[in-house]
Amino acid sequence: MEAANKKTGGVPVPQLKSLSDAFLQSIEATKGKVILSQYSDINEQGVYGDRWLIVTSKFIEVYVEKSTENYTLERSLSWDEVVEVNSQNLVGSGIIEATTENDIVPLLQYSNSYAREFNYVVRALSKMHALSETERENYIYRGISDSGKKFCEKCGRLIPEWTASCPACIDKGAILKRLLAYAWPFRKQLILLTLLMLGGTALDLLPPYLGGVILIDKVLGGKPENGRQILAMVVVGLFAIQLLGTLFSVIRGRMAAWLSASLVYELRKKTYESLQKLSLSYFDKRQTGAIMSRVVHDVNGLNNFLIEGVQYFLVQVLLLIGIGAILFSINPKLAFWVIIPAPVVVFLSFHFWKYIWKLFASFWHRNSKMTAVLNDSLSGVRVIKAFAQEDRELDRFDQRSRDLYNASVQAEQSWATLFPWLSFVLTLGSLFVYFIGGSDVLLGTATVGQLVTFMNYIGRFYGPLQFLSRITDWLTRSLTSAERVFEILDAQPDVVDAPEPIRLPHIKGDVRFENVTFGYDEHDPVLQNVSFTVKAGEMLGVVGHSGAGKSTIINLLCRFYDPNEGRITIDGVDLREIAQQDIRSQVGMVLQETFLFNGTIAENIAYAKPKATMEEIVRAAKVANAHDYITSFPNGYDTFVGERGARLSGGERQRIAIARAILHDPRILILDEATSAVDTETEQKIQEAIDRLVQNRTTVAIAHRLSTLRNADKLIIIEDGKIVEAGSPDELLAKKGHYYNLVMAQEIKSKAEEEKQHEQPA
């Protein structure tokens, strides 16, 4: 077992910890069944150390870990002593406290690295407090398992959920090499682009020299006999340089625009392709906005790095060397005085930009929070108005907007304060050159042309110094963006086809679940040892309370996830052996929350069959009882449904989903609460459409309204992930068990609603 207080740079980092089986067995032998054990990384003195909270059916105890086999009891409370358990947030840490009749007892402290785990622990302790000892023995703790965490093998840090690698240990060289590999197909264009940039930079260095040393000293100061001819040649030379520089700039700009768009297109396309191949489990753990940010902003960041950044870095380095060489060739003494302020400029630039970057990072963070509130309120505008909460939302937006205002003022005022001082330091170099160079001109050891040339070059010399002082931050941000994009490109789907999958282009529809156990987090099973069979053409109804595991059965049948134990077969073939394309292309779904794309009604109906004719679309709509209301719209089937179908009612969206499934013509049909949240008349129309849809198809239907399952061949009743009853509707009613109770409860509720309606005045 690794030490929990392993340090990297003096900062302790969380480790993957576990207790020995022998130690747990010794506790259970005397103190009751162990319900949960949770590691903490802070000791009683508030410094990093290894401690454990162990909860049994009889005691809450804290142990100090001396070694992997040596644990010392630090504190023990029996459940009878405990009145209440809660947690307190401290600075950088938290603490769990137990309230007894006489005192508040601090149990143990933990760092913020384990705050999420202990939030679950406190909730569990509060629930267990209300239970008897026997009930506590049967309590199953479903918190956050450390097995779901990833730790860096190099430094031991906890790897964030949003990435597959440790941000602190990014191999910058490897990422940079891989990043440049994406630019390799465009290497000829990049080389030409770099040459154009270098050529333009070289041309940009010539005018100060021609206008200073040549024009002032040799032409105006020397007044040669052919001065007018030389003057004309200098002017023509300056014109040619400007013209050539402009041509270089135009060619470079057009090429950069094409190259930039091409590279972004390829990177974004590959990133999106990778996302489409990933399993649902990847998206379950990540926010949609964060994924979108990678596809949009991070890809753009890589483009800026590859197209502009690398070349700009190279140019700045060469510019610094070139100007330095020119200055020393003209006047070494003046060049030395130009370099004197350079260390100060680099030092101030580094710290200035580091400080400014933090301020603007805070500004961007607050801006994203304000945008989130704005998006939230605009998306839920109907709910806001329905509950007259406009003032509340205004206050919420005002708070975020004020936070953004404060961050903006601080960042902009700091910029307005610090940048002039940085510019002032830069001017000191000019003052040195003015004084020393002016003195040399007066003494005759330097010329006016040299002084003017130096003054023209000095600003261009300090610019690259400022850029190079920020190169570390710039490179880190670019490589971080690269790492975030590569994390998507490298992510592997959890559900993959077998090396040589079995092709089933024509599924009959025999479905079988054999002792299936599954949990979205493997340590917390949602389904436990579930078995049932549906023959081809039969309809299976799945009944149970919310959270019982009904939708999980659908997710497994569609092979969005694979079972942790057991297997699922279609036509006798294990689902994991069948090509996913064959499964998905022959399974149709009508869900409770119908999702429509922002297009026309016809496009949404034909989504699963893009090449469907208009006659096929209309026929499907008629079967789904949708044709009449569709044709009542001014634009008929060309009516735009709006975002997520917002311009249609729930029943209208549902019937379009049914029409979509009908046109898809699946062999296995899945109905998930297809008639929920609609009125009685709409439910009847939807039910009629469903009755037509299920004919000659294997159907798995989930419904709260048991009336919709009246035609089911068999039913299974799910509770807490287990099948508690199974059989035909008539058989289950005769048993007078769980299903019978549900039916009776719904009938009582329906009668009460009818009586209430009759009592209301007309």
N, C-alpha and C positions, 0 to 999 in steps of 0.2 A: 504493500500500500504506500502510495506516495505521501510525503509529508504535506499536511494541509497548509502549513505556513511557508511553503516554498516561495521564494521571493525573486522578483525580477526588477533590478534597479532599485531595490529597497522597498518595493511595494508588494505586500502579500497578495496572492491571487487565489481565487477559489479552486478547489480540487475535487475530483470525483472520489467520494468517500463511501465506505460501507463498513458495517460492523461485522465482526466474526460470528459465525453460526454458534460456536461454543459459548461465546459471551451471551448471546440472545437466549440460548437454551438455559443458561444458568439463571437468568433473570426470570424466565417463564416458570422455572421450577419453584420459585418462592414468592413471586410478586404478581402473578397473573399473566394472562395472555398479552403479548406485546402487540399493540395496535398500530403504533407508528414510531419511527425513530427519525430524527432530523438533525443533521450536522450543523453546527455553528462555528464561525471562524474567529470569534472574539471571546476572550476569557473574562473573568470577573473584574480584572483591573482595567478593562477597556482596551487592551492591546491584543494583537493577533495571537490566537491559540486555539487548540482543538477541543471542542466540547460537543456533547450530544444531549439532546432532549429525547428522553425515552418515555413513552406513554403506555401504560398497561391498563388492564381492566380494574386494577386496584390503586395504582400510584401514578403520579407525575414526577419524574426524576430527572436530574441533570448529572451527567458524568463528565469527568475530565479524562481525555485520552492521553495516557503517558506513552504508550506504544501500541502496536497493532493488537497486542494481547493483554494490555494492562490498562484498566479503566478504574478510576477512583470516583466514588459517589461524592458529589458536591452538595446536592440538595434533594430532599425528598418530601413530597406532600401526598397524603392519601386523598382520594376523591371526596371523602367525607369532610375533610377540612376546607375544601375549596368552595367559595361562594360564587366567584366569577373569575374569568380569565380574559385578559385583553392585552393589546400591544400599544406601545408608545413610540412615536417617531422622534429620534434624536438627530443630531447633526452628523450625517454620514453613516448612521446606524439606527437600529431600533432595539427595543427591549420587550420581552414578554413578562407580564406581571400576573400573579395570582392573588386575588383578594380573599382573605380568610375572615373569620369573625372578628379577629383582633388586630389584623395588620394587612399591609400590602407587601407581598413577598416578590422581589425581583427574581424570576426564574433564570433567564439567561439573555445575553445580549448578542446581536448579530449585525454584520455589516450590510450595507445596501445591496451587496451582491446576492444575498439570500433573502431579501425582503419579500419577494414574491412567494417563495416557498413558505415563509412563516405566516404570511397572510392566510394561506390555506390551512396551516396548522392551527391558528387561532380560531378560525371558523369551525374546524373539526372539534377542537376542545370545547367550544361553546355548546355544540350539539351533544357531545358525549356527556357533558355535565348534567344534562337533563335525563340521562338514561340510568338504569340500574346496572349493577355489576354484570349480570347475565346478559343484558342488552348490549353492554359495551363489548363483551366478548364476541358478539356477532356483528359488531360494527366494522364496516369495511372502509378504510381510509383511502380516498381517491384524490390525493393531492398531486403535486408535481413530482415526478420521479426524476432523480438525478440521471437515470439511464437515458433520458431524453436530451441531456445536455452534451455539448461538445467542448472539449478543452484542448488548448494548443499543446502539442507535444513538445514544443521548444520552450515556451515560457510558462505554460500552465494556466494562462489566462482563460477565462470563460469566453468562448466564441459567441458573438451575438447571433440571434436567430436569423437575422437578415443576410448573413454571409456564410460561406462555407470555409473560410480561412480566417486566421487571426489578423486583425488590422495592424497589430503592433509588430508582427513578424512577416509582413509582406516582403517577398523576395523581389525587390525593385528591379534588379537586373533581369530576372526571368520574365517579369511582366513587361518590361521595356522591350526585351527581345521579341516576345510574342506579339506585342503591339506593333512593332515595326514590321513583323511578318505580314500583317494585314495590309500594310502599305506596299509590300514587295511587288504585287502585280502592277502597281502604278509607278515602278521605280524609274522608268525612263522619263515620265512626266515630272516626277519629283526632282530628278537630277537637273532637268532643264529648268524647272522652276527655281531651284537653288542657284543655278548659274545666272539666271536672270536677276535674282535678288542680289547676288554678289556683284554682278555687273552694275546694277543700279546703285549699289552702295559705293562701289569704286568711283563711279561717275560723280556721285554726290560729294566725294572728298576733294575733287579737283577744283571747283569754283573758288573756295576760300584761298587756295594756294595761288591760282591764277590772278584773283582779284587783289591779293595782298603782295606777296613777294614779287610776282612778275609785273603786275600793272602799276602798283605804287612805287616800288623800288626801282625797277629797271626801265619802266616807260615814263611815268610821271616824274619820278625823282631823278632818273639818269638823263632824261631828255636827249636820247640819241637822235642822230640825223634822220633816220628812218622811223622816227617815233610814231608817226601817224599810221604807217604801214603795220608796225607791231601792234599798235592800239587796235587797229581794225582786225588783225589776226586774233588778238585776245578776245575781242567781242564776238567774232565769228566762232571762235572755239567755245566760248561760253554758250552761244546760241546752239551750236551743234551738240554740246553736252546736255543742255536742257531738252532739246528735241529728242536725242537718243534716249535720255532718261525717261521722257514721257512715253516713247514707244515701248521701252522695256516695261514700264509700269502698266500700260494698257494690255500688252501681251501677257504679262505675269498675272494681272488681275483676272483676265478672261480664263486663263488656264487654271488659276487657283479656284475660280468659281466652279468650273467643270469638275476639277479633281475633288473639291470639297463635297459637291453634291453626289458624285459617284461613290466616294468612300462612305459617306453617311448612309447612302442607299444600301450599300452592301452590308455594312455593319448592322443597320437597323433591320434589314431583311433577315439576316442570320439570327439576330437576337429574337425577333418575333417568331421565326421558325422554331427556335429552341423552346420558346414559351408554349407554342401549340403542341409540342411533343411531350411536355411534362404532364405528370399525373395531377389529379385534383389535390392531393396531399400537399403539393408545393404551394398552391394558392391558398390552402386553408391556413397556413402559418404566416402569410404575408399580406400586407395591405395593398389594395389595388393601386392606390396613389403612389406607393413606393415603387411598385413594379413599373408603372407608367413613367415615373421619373427616370428610371434607368434607360428605358427605351428612347425617351425624348432627350432629357438633359445630359445624361452621362454619355450617350453616343455623340451628341454635339460636342461635349467636352473633349472626347477622344479625337474628333475631327479637327478641332482647333489646335490640339497638341500636335497631331501628325502633319497637318498642312501648314500651319502658321508657326506653331511653337518651336519645333525643331529647327526650322530654317531661321527663325528670328533669333534663337539662341546662338546658332552658328554665326549669323551676321553680326550680332553684338560682340561676340568674342573677337572676330576678325576686325570689326570696327575699332575696338579698343586697341588691338595690336597695331593696326594700320595708322590710326591717329597718333598713337604714341611714337611710332617710328618716324612719322613725318615731323612731329614736334622736335624730337631729339636731333633729327637731321638738319633742321633749320637753326635751332639755338638750344643746345643742351642745358645751359644755365636756366633759361626760362622754362624749359620742359620740366626740370627738377622742381621748380616752384609750383607748377601745375599739379604735380603728383603729390606734393605735401598734404593737401587737404583730402586726398583720396581715401585714406583709412577712416577719417572722420565721416566722410560721406557714406562709405560702406556700412560703418557701425550704426549711424543714425538711420540710414535707409532700412536696414534690417529690422531694427527695433520699431521704427515708425510703422512700417508695413505690417509687422506682426501684430501690433496693437490695433491698427486700423482694421485689419482683417477680422479680429475678434469682435470688434464693434459691429462691423457689417454682417458677420455671421449671426450675431444676435438679432440684427435688423431683419435678416432673411428668415430666421426662425420665427420671429413674431409675425412677419408678413404671412408665412404659411399658416400660422394659427388663425390669423384674421380671415384668410381666404377659406379656411376650413369652416369657420363659423358662418361666413357668407354663403358657402355652398350648402351647408346644412339648413340654413334658414330659407334659402330659395327653393331647395328640394322639398322642404316641408311647409311651404307657404300655406297650403290648405289647412293643415293641422293648426298652424299658428292663428289663422283667422277664425277657425272653428272654435277655438278656445279663448279668443280675444287676448292673445299673449303678445301683441305687437310691442307693447311697452317693455315687456320682459326681454324680448329678442333685441330691442333697441339698446337696452342696458348692456346685454351680453356683447353685442357688436361694438358698442361704445367702449367697453372695457378693453377688448382686444385692439380696437383702433387707437385707444389712448396709449396702450403698451407699445404699439407700433410707432406712434407719434414720439414717445419718449426715446425709444431706441433710435429713431431717425434723427431727432434733434441732437442726441449725444454723438452719433456717428458723424453727422455733417459738421457739427461745431468742432469736433476733434479734428476732422479733416481741415476745416477752415483755419484752425489754430496751428496745427503741426506742419501742414504743407508749406505755409509761408516761411516758417523757421528753417525747414529743410532747404527751401530756395535761397534763404539768406546765407546758409552755410555754403551753398554752391557759389554764391556771388563772392564769397571770401577769396576763392581761387582767382576770380577775375580781378579782385582788388590787388592781390599779390602780383599778378601779371601786369596790371596797370602801373603799380608803383615801381616794381623791379624793372619791368620792361621800359616804362617811361624814363626811369633814371638812366638805363643803358642807352636809350635813344639820345638823351641829353648829353651823355658822356661820349656818344659816338661809337659805342661797342655793339649797338643793335640798330636796326633800321626801323623806320615807321611801318614799312610793309610787313616786316616780321611781327611787329606788335599787333597790327591789324589781323594778320593771319592767325596768330595765337588766340586773339579774342573771338574769332569766328569758330575756331576748333574747340575751344575750351568747353562750351556747352555740350557739344557732341561727344566729348570725352567723358563727362560725368554721367551722361544718360545711360550708357552701357553698364557703368559701375552700379547705378541704382538697380538696374534690371538683374544683374548677376547677384546682387545681395539678396534678392527675393527668389532666386532660382530654386532653393530647397523647398519653400512653400509651394511654388508653382508646380514643381515636379511631383511633390507629394499629392497635391490635389488631383493632378492629371492621372497619376497612377492609381489613386483611390477610385476614380471614375472607371478606369480600365478594369480594376479588380471587380467592381460591382457588375460591369457588363460581362466579364469573363465568368463570374459566378453563375449567371444565367446560361451562358454558352456551355459551361461544363456540367451543369446540373443534369442528373440522370433521372428519368422517370422511375417511379416505384413499380409501376405496372408496365411490363414489357412483354412483347411476343416471345414465344419459345423460339429457339434457334431454327427449327423447322416446323412452323405452326401447321396444325391441321386446318384445311380449308373446308368450310361448310357454307357454300353459296346458297343452299336451300335448306334452311332450318325447319324441322317439323314443329318443334315447340315443346318437347318434353323437358321440364325443368325439375331439378332435384337438388335440395340442400342436404348435405350429409354432415351432421355434427359440426356445424359452422360456429366458430368463435371469432369475434373480431372487435377491435377497439381502435378508434382513430389515434389514441395513444395506447400503445400495446399493453401497458400496465393497467389500463382502465377499460375493460371490455364492455362494449355496448350490447353485443349479442353473445349469448353463452349457450353453446351446444344446441344450436337450432337445427332441426331436421324437418323437412316436409317435401312433398312431391306434388307437382302439377302436371297432368297429362296434356298432350297437345289438344288445343281447342277448349280446354277447361278454363274456368274463371276462379281464381283464388282471391278471397277477401282477407285482408290483414287488418285486424282491429286491435286498438290499444290506446292508452293515454299518451299524451305528448311526452316525448323523450323515452318512450318504451323501446324504440329501435326499429320502428316500421320503415322509415325512410332509409335507414342503413341497409335493410334488405334490398331495396331498390338499387342503392349505390353499388352493392356487391353484385347484383344480377347484371347490371350494365358494365361490370368490371371497371368501375372507377377506382376501386380498391380491391386488393386480394385478401382472402381470409387469413387470419393468423393461424387458425387450426381448422381442420376439416376441408371439405371441397364442395364446389358447386358444379353441376353438370348440365349440359344442354344436349339432348338426344344421346345421353350416355357418355359424352365426351367432357372431360374436365375443362372448365372454362379457361384455365391457364394454358391449355394446349391449343385452343382455337384462336385463329387470327382475329385480332381486335376489330379489324375492319368488317369482318363477316358478322361479328356480334352486333356492333353498333349500327350497321346498315340494315339490320333486320329487327331492331328493337325500336319501338316508338313510345314516346312519353307525352302525357298530358299532366302538367304539374299544377299544384295549387296556386303558385305565383307564376302566372304565365309571363314569359319574357318575349316581347316583340321587338324586333330591330327597327331602327328609325328609318323606315321606308314605307312603301305602299302596302295595302292589304294583300294585293296579288303577290308581291315579292315575299311577304311573310308566309303566306300559305304554301308557296312553292320553294321555301327555303331548303327543305330536304331533297327536293327534286327540281333543281334550277332550270332544267330544260323542259319542264312541263308546259303543255299547251294551255291556252286560255280556256278551252273547253274542259280540260281536266281540272283546272283550278275551280271553275264554276261548278262542275259536278261534285267536287269535294266539299265546296261551301254549301251546296244544297243538302247533301247528306248530313252535314254538321248543323243544319238549321241556321245558317249564317247568311244565306243568299239574300233573303228579303231585306234584312236591315242594311246589308252592304249596298244594295241597289237603291236604297232610300237616300244615300249620301249623294250630293251633287256630282262628285267625281267617281262614284261607284268603287270599283276595284282599284282605281288609281288614287284613292284617298290615302293621304299620309297619316300614319297612326301616331306620330309624335314620338318623343323619347320614351322608351319602354312601353309604348302603346298608351301614353297618357291621355290621348284624345278619345279613347274608347272606354266604355264601361267595363267592369270586371267580367260580366257575362259575355259581352261582345268579344273581349280578348280571349276568353275561355273557348268560345266556339271557333275562333280563328285557329287556336291551338289544336282543337279537334280536327278541323279541316286539314291542318298541316299534317297531322298524324294519319288521316285517311289517305291523303295523297302519297304519303310515304309508304303506305301499304305494308306495315310491319308484320312479322310472324309472331312476335311477342309484344304485347301491349302493356304499358304500365300507366296506371291512373293513380295519381297522388292527390287526394282531396279535390278531385276535379269539379265537384259541385259545391264547394264550401264558399261562404261569403257572398252568396247570390240570393235573390228573392225567389219565392216559390214558383212563380211563372217562368222565370229564367231557368231555374233548376229543372223544371219539367222539360223545357226545350233542350237543355244540355243532356238530360238523361235520355231523351229520345235519340239524340245524336250518338250518345255512348252506346245505347242498345244496338244501333246499326253497326257501330265501329267494332264491337267486340265479337261479332259473328265470325265463327271459324278461325278465331285467333286465341292463342294462349294469353290469358289476361291476369295480371296481378294488380289488384285494386286496393287502395287504402282509402278509408272513409270514416269520418266521425259520424256522419248521418248514416245509420245502419240501413235505412230504407234503400239506399243506393246499392246495397249488396244483396238485394232480395233475389237476384238471379244467379248468385255465386254458387258454384258447385260444391265448394268447401270453404271453411273459414279457419283461420288460426288466430288465437287471442294471445297477444304479447304483453307481458308485464316484466319490467326490469330486465329486458333482454332475453327472456325465456318464454317458450311456448307453454302456456298454462292450460289451454284447451284447443282441441282441433276436431273438426267434423263438419257435416253439412249444417246449414242454418236450422233445419228441423231437429236434427240430432242434438245440437247444442241447446236449443230451447227446451227440449225434453229433459236434459240433464239438470236444468235450473241452477246453473253455475255462474261463472263470470259473464258469459255472453247474455244469459237470461237476465241478470241484474242490470246490465247495460241497456238492454232493450226496454225493460220496465222503467228504468230511470228516464230514458228518452220519451217514452209514452207519457209519463207523468208530466214531464216538462212541456210536451206539445199540448196536452190538455190544458195545462195552466195558462199557456200562451193564448190558446183559443178562447178560454173563459175571459181572459183579460181583454181580448179584442171585442168580445160581445158586450162586456160591461161598459166599454167606452161609448160615449154619446155619439150619435151620427153627426 
